[in-house]
Amino acid sequence: MEVLVEFNNENYIAIYNEDTGYFELDLTAPENGGIYDIKITGKDILDNKVEEIEKIQILTIKEEKVTTDKVVAYFLDRFSFEITDVADLQDYEINIDEETNSKSNLIVMKKLNANDKDFIFINENGEIKYIGIIDAPLNDNGETKYTITAKYITNLFDRDILVNNEELISTTGIEDFIKYTIENEFTKSNDSLLNMNYLDVEVLTHTKINKSIDNVENGIYNFHTFITNCSQNYNIVYTFKVENGRLKMAISKQEQEVQLIDTTITDITNYTEVFETNVVAKVIVKTSNNLFNYFLLNNRTTTTDINDENRAIGLIKTIYTEKDEDAQQTALNEFKSNSYEHLIQFDVNNESNLFDIKNWKIGTPIKMKTKNNVIIDSYISAISMKKGSKFYSIKTGNIRINFIDKIKKELKN
């Protein structure tokens, strides 16, 4: 005997279970709950066709995110990575700005079991909003209110170190060199007592660059300055997360979808814009043995031909690099500075449906329509957040537009 079942536009065959004496089947429930018809077709003991329509109720579980105004700060020991204290934040202003290394300010209502250079994790609505390094907790005039300043987590690597194995930059990748240096100096050095045993580093891309380390004096350089320069000059980004009680760091070249931002809409406020027109048109590079001249062309490429008819007009800059093979890349880095630096800033509603704000981070490329209806390319260089505010304050970095066209236009006017 066969029993057919039609439910939610799908057909099923019920199977007789001799143990229970019932026809049974598994149905695929619809995503939405409600009252549904179920049509059952079979034959009775006289072999007559029988049809019945029954109603069944489908229940679904809807997950809803519970939001709260409470913001919790976790403090972790810089050596063991174990939690030493937890506190509700009464107020905060978070600044993630690696170009100026600005500090974040946090206020709690209790004395903390935390020390200078310990970690601080800010958790809001179940999400880690910020990871930083404490820059010393302070008491406000003997009151129970404590103010904490913190720097972004990359300051974990603010140390002067010796140049070692820099050939990895050109042979394997600048990301691989950074990982090697972190492991050699911070996590797996021969000084096991001071190693950051809780830190795991992963390289996701491999960008070969024919360039040695800048700002080296007597074979020593600051590693935090170096990795920050890698973000500015080569779009190298550093992502941190906590997993299974360990701090995970990923290093990669920024390959993110450009975010389109129309600064004329109501979701964006406090827009400020200042323009500069200075442009470096010639770079003189002095090395230990030679002198090199590089010239900017109107199409933003470069040349070594002083008589090229397409040369741009602008400023002259003289810089030093030790090795001859680094001269060209050093000059190119200088030409990259032909941009508006931190001269566009705006606030954006973090609840806006027009932008993917939760995925914005330092280095996110953006294409902006300004108040003057000019389209420019840039990237996010700083993000600031305040407790209770629905707006994030955004700063742009070096705006990559054609400076030569702008100068020509101004000369015509």
N, C-alpha and C positions, 0 to 999 in steps of 0.2 A: 504494500500500500504506500502511495506517494502523497506527501503533503507539500504543497507549494506555498511560499510566503513572499508577498510583495511589500517592501518597506522602503520609504524614501527613494522611490524610483529605482530600487535594486531588487533583483529576484534571488530567492534562496530556496534550498530544498531542505526540509526538516528530516532528521534521521531518527528512526524509532529506537528507543533505549529499552531493552528487555528488562534491565534491572529496575528501572523506575516506572515503566509502563507508559512513558510519555514520548511524544515526538519533540526532539530538541534541535536547536541550531544556535549559532553565534551570529549576532547582528552587528553591523558597523554603525555606531551611533553618529548622528550628525553633530557638527561643531556647535550649533546653537540649540539651547534647550527649548522645550515647549511641548505641546500636545500634538502627537502624530498619529495618523491612521495606519493600521497594519491589516493587510488583506490576506486571508488564509483560504486556500483552495484545496479540497481533498474529496474523498469518496466515503460514503457511509457503508454500513455492513451489507446493504442491498445494492452496492455499486452505483448508487446515485451520486451525481456531482453536488458538492456542498460548498457554498461560499459564505464567509463571514468577514465582517469588517469590525475590528476592535480599535479602541483608542489606547495609546500608551503615553506615558509622560516621560520625557527625557530631561534629566537634571544635569547641569554642567557646573563645574567649579570655576569661578572667575577669580583670578589672582589680582588683587589690587595693592598697589604700593602705598604704604602708609608713610606720610611725610610728617616731619616734626621740626620744630625750630631748634631743637637741641643739637649742638655741635660738640663732639667729643674729641679730645686730644689724647693720644697715646704717646708715652715717652719711653724710649728704648735705650738701653745702655749701648754706648758706641763700641764697646769691645765684645760683649757677649750677645748683643742683639735681643736681649730679653726685656720684657716690659717691666719698668721700674715704678710707673705711676700712671694714673688715668684721671682726667679732670674735664669738667664741662667748661667750654669756652664762653665767657660772658660777651666777648667782642673780639673781632679780628679784622685785619686787613692783610690779605695775601697778595704778595707781589712775586710773580714769576718773570724775572727779567734778567737773563744771563748777560746781556750786553752791558748793563750798568751795574749788575750784581746787587740790586736794591734788596732791602730786607723786608720781611713780613713782621707785623706787630700783632701779638696775641695777648689777651687778658684773661687770667683765671682768678678765682677767689680763694685760693689756698696756697700754702707753701708747698713746693713740689720736691719730690725726691728725684731730681734731675740735675745734670751737670752740663757745663759748657761742652759743646761738640757732641752731645747726645742727639739721637734722632727724635723727631716729632712727626707723628702721623695725624692728620686732621681728617676725621670721619664725619660725614654728613649724610643722613638718610641711607646708611649702609654702604656708602661709597667713599673711597679714599680721595679726598679733594686736594691734598697737598702733602708732600714729603719734604722735610727740611732738616737742617742741622741747627741746633740751638746755638745762639750767639750770646749766651749768658742770660739767665732769668734775673729780674730785678724787682726789688720791693719798692712800692710807691710810698715814701715818707712814713714808714712804719705802719701803714694800713694793711688790711687783709687782702688788698688787691695787688696782684703781681702782674707785671708786664714782662713778656718774653719777646725777644727779637730772634728771628731765625733767617737763615739763608737757604736758598734752594739746594736740593740734595747734591748737585754736581760739585758743591764746595767740599764734599767728602774728599775730593782729590786736590785740594788746595795745598800743595806741597812742592817745594823745590827739590828736583831730582837730577840725577846724572843722565846725560844722553847715552842711550844704549840701543843698539840694533835698529837704528833709524832707516836702514836700507829696506826694511819691510814696507815702508810707505810707497816706494816706487816698484818693488818687486811683487808684493802680495796685495797690499791695500792699506789705506790709512786707518780703516776700521780695525784691521788685524794688528797694526802697530799699537793702537790704543788698547786693545784687549791684552796684547803681550805686556805692555807697560803696566797695566793695572795688576795683572797676575804677578809680574816680576817684582813690583814695588809695594803692592797693597794687600794682596791675598795669598800669595804663595812664595813670599820672600824667604830668605834663610833665617829671618827673625820670627820664629813661629809664635812668640809671645804677643807680638803686636800685629799679627796678620788679621785681616778681616775675613775670618773663616766662613762667615755667613753670606758672602757675596758671590754670586755666580754671574759670569759675563758671557754673552752670546753675540756673535757677529752674524748679521743677516745679509750684508752686501760686502763687496770687495772693490774699492775704488782706488786704482793705482794713480798716484800723482808724482810727477817728477819734481819733488820739492823736499828740502830738508827742514829741520826745525828752526823757527825764528826765535829771536830774543834769547839766544844762548850766550851766557857769559862764563868763560872758563869751564866750559863743558857742563854747565848747570842751567836748568830752565824750570819755569813753573808749569806743572802739568795741567792745572785747572785753566790757566790762561791759554794753554795750547789747545785743549779740547773745545774751549769756547770759540777760539779762532777758527777751528775746524767747522763749527756750526755756521759761523758767519760767512766763511769763504767757500766752503765746499758742501754746504747743506747736510752735514752729518748731525744726526739727532740721537738722543739718548732717552730710552724709555725704561721706567722703573715700575716694578710691581712686587707684591709680597705673595709668596706661594709656598705652602708647607713650612712656614716658619723661616723661610730664607728670602733674602733680597735678590731679585732677579733684574739684571740690567741687559738691555738689548741695544746694540749699536748698528746703525744703518744709515745709508744715504737717503735723504728725504725724497720719497716718490709718492706724494700725496695729491689727490685731486684738488684742483684749484677751486677755492670757495668764491662765489660771486657775491659781492656786497654792494648794494645800492645805498649810499650814505644819505640819500635824499628822503628816505621813507621814515615813517614815524617811530619805528622800532629802534632807530639810531638817533642819539641825542648828544649834546655837548661836543659837536664836531669842531675841531680846530685844524687849521691848515696854514703852514708857513712855507714859502718857497725860497730857495737859494739857487743861484745860477752859476756858481763857480764850478769849473771843470778842469781836471788835470789833463793837459794835452800832451805833455812830454814828461817822461820819467828817465832820469839818469841813474843808472845802477852802478855803484862802485863795488868791486869785489877785492879780494886780497891782491889780485894781480892785474886786473883790467878795469876798463870803464866802458859801459854799454849805454847806448841811447835808443829809446823806444818812443814811437810817436803814435798818437791816436788819430784814426781816420774818421770821416763824417759818418760812416756806417757802423761805427763803434768797434771795428777791428783795429789791429795795430800793424805797424810796419817799422823797419829800421832804416827806411829810405827818407832822408831829410828833405828831399826834393819832391816827394809825392804830392801831386796837385790836389789830392783829396784830404790833406791833413786838416785837422781841426785846430781852432784857435782856443787857447786857454792858458792855464797855469803850468809852471814847471816845478817838478818835485825831484829832489835828489835823495836817494836812500842807499843803504848798505846791505849787502849780503855776502857771506864769506866765500862761497864757491861760485865759480863761473857757470856751472851747469844749472844753478838756481836763479840766474839773473832774469831770464825771460818770465818764469812763473812769478817771481817777485814783482816785476813790472806789471804783469797782468793783474795781480792782486791789488796793486795801487790804482789801476784804471777802474777796477770794480768799485772803488770808493767814490766814483763819480755818480753820486746819487743823493737824494734827499734823506738825511738821517734823522729818524724819529720826529719828523715834522708833520705827521698826520696822526691824530688821536681822536677816538670817539668812544662813546658808551653804547652798548648794545643790550637790549632786553634779553636776558637769558631764558625767558619762556617763549621767545619768538618761534613760530613754526616755519619761518622763512630761512633759517640758518641751522646748520648742524653744529651748534655751539658746543655740545658736550665733547665733540671730537676735535675741537680746536686746540692747538698746542703751539709751543714755541717752534717756529719754522714753517707753520702751515701756510702754503702759498695762497694769495688772495688776488683777485682782480676787482678793483674798486671803481665805482662811478662817483666822482666827487660832487660837491655842491655846485661846481662850475660845469658839470656835465662832461668832465674829462675822464677817460678811461685809463687807468694806470695799473701796472703790475707791481706787487709787493709781497710781503710775507709778515706774519705776526711775530713781533719781536718781544712783546711783553703783554702779560695778562694780569689785571688786578681785580680782586674780589673783596667785598666788604660784607660782613654779616648783616642779614636783613635786607640787603639791597637786591633788587631784581635785575641790576645792570652790571655787566662786566666792562671794565675800562680796557680798551685795546690800543696798543701802540703798534705802528708799522715800522719795519726796518728800512733797509735801503731800497728805495723805489726804483725798479728797473725800467726806466723810460728812456727815450732817445733825447739825451741832453742837447745834442748838436742841433736837432730840429728846433728845440725850445730857444736856444741862443740865437739861431738864425732869425726866428720870428721876432724876438725882441730887438735885434739889430735893425730889422725892417721897420719896426714901429718907432 
